[in-house]
Amino acid sequence: MAKIMLVDDAAFMRMMIKKALTASGYTDFVEAQDGAEAVQKYGEEKPDMVIMDITMPNMDGLQALKKIKESDAGAKVVMCTAMGQESMVVDAIKSGARDFIVKPFNADRIVQTVNAVLGK
């Protein structure tokens, strides 16, 4: 089963994503609270994909995306964004994000996106 890293400064958001994915059979998760921790853990854990919030303290999701892609050009990263942050989504896609999910989350959309990115 795929290892998925969940990156969001809100523990509640990580829990919501994990709950949606667990219901679809995913069980291997790595969590990070900000972009800096995500970059560090990506190198240690080598997850199959990353679901990452854009707006976070210390290092935002766009900066973390760029650093992860520098270390692993094949990294599969999906960005999460609140409504109204479309310009950030465009930057994320240009920087190598595979897709994006808009908050508030729809559990089916999360699962569909993960399955598509992982080729399931």
C-alpha positions in Angstrom: 0.0 0.0 0.0 1.2 3.5 -0.8 2.8 5.7 1.9 1.1 9.2 1.9 2.5 12.3 3.6 -0.1 14.7 4.9 1.1 18.3 5.4 -1.1 20.9 7.1 -0.6 23.1 10.1 -4.1 22.2 11.3 -4.2 18.7 12.9 -7.9 18.6 12.3 -7.3 18.9 8.5 -4.8 16.1 8.5 -7.2 13.9 10.5 -10.0 14.6 8.0 -7.9 13.6 5.0 -6.6 10.5 6.8 -10.1 9.5 7.7 -11.3 9.7 4.1 -8.3 7.8 2.8 -8.4 5.1 5.6 -12.0 4.4 4.6 -10.7 3.6 1.1 -8.0 1.2 2.4 -5.0 3.5 2.7 -3.2 2.9 6.0 0.4 4.2 5.8 0.7 7.9 6.6 3.4 10.3 7.5 2.4 13.7 9.0 4.1 17.1 9.0 2.8 20.4 10.4 4.6 22.8 8.1 6.7 23.0 4.9 10.0 22.8 6.7 9.0 19.6 8.5 7.6 18.3 5.2 10.9 18.7 3.3 12.8 17.0 6.1 10.4 14.1 6.5 10.1 13.7 2.7 13.9 12.9 2.6 13.6 10.5 5.5 10.4 8.7 4.7 10.3 8.7 0.9 6.5 8.7 0.7 4.7 7.7 -2.6 2.8 11.0 -2.6 2.3 14.2 -0.6 -0.9 16.1 0.1 0.1 19.6 1.2 -1.6 22.7 2.3 -0.4 25.9 0.7 -0.7 28.3 3.6 1.4 27.3 6.6 3.8 28.9 9.0 7.7 28.6 8.8 7.7 27.5 5.2 4.6 27.6 3.0 3.5 24.8 0.7 4.8 26.4 -2.4 8.3 26.8 -1.0 8.2 23.2 0.3 6.9 21.9 -3.1 9.9 23.5 -4.8 12.4 22.1 -2.4 10.9 18.6 -2.6 10.9 18.7 -6.4 14.6 19.8 -6.3 15.5 16.7 -4.3 13.1 14.4 -6.2 11.9 15.5 -9.6 9.4 12.6 -9.7 7.7 13.6 -6.4 4.0 13.3 -6.6 2.5 16.3 -4.7 -1.1 17.4 -4.5 -1.8 20.9 -3.1 -4.7 21.9 -0.8 -6.1 25.4 -1.0 -9.0 27.4 0.3 -11.4 29.0 -2.1 -10.1 32.2 -3.6 -6.4 31.2 -3.8 -6.5 30.3 -7.5 -3.3 32.3 -8.3 -1.4 30.1 -5.7 -2.8 27.0 -7.4 -1.4 28.2 -10.8 2.0 28.7 -9.1 1.9 25.3 -7.6 1.0 23.6 -10.9 3.8 25.5 -12.6 6.2 24.3 -9.8 5.3 20.7 -10.4 2.2 19.9 -8.3 0.2 17.1 -9.9 -3.3 18.4 -8.8 -5.0 20.4 -6.2 -7.9 19.9 -3.8 -10.1 22.8 -2.6 -11.1 23.2 1.0 -13.6 22.4 2.5 -12.8 18.8 1.5 -15.0 16.4 -0.2 -13.9 12.9 0.8 -14.7 11.4 -2.6 -12.6 14.0 -4.3 -9.6 13.3 -2.0 -9.8 9.6 -2.8 -10.3 10.1 -6.5 -7.3 12.4 -6.6 -5.0 10.1 -4.7 -6.1 7.1 -6.8 -5.4 9.1 -10.0 -2.0 10.4 -8.9 -0.9 6.9 -7.7 -2.3 5.3 -10.9 -4.9 3.1 -9.2 
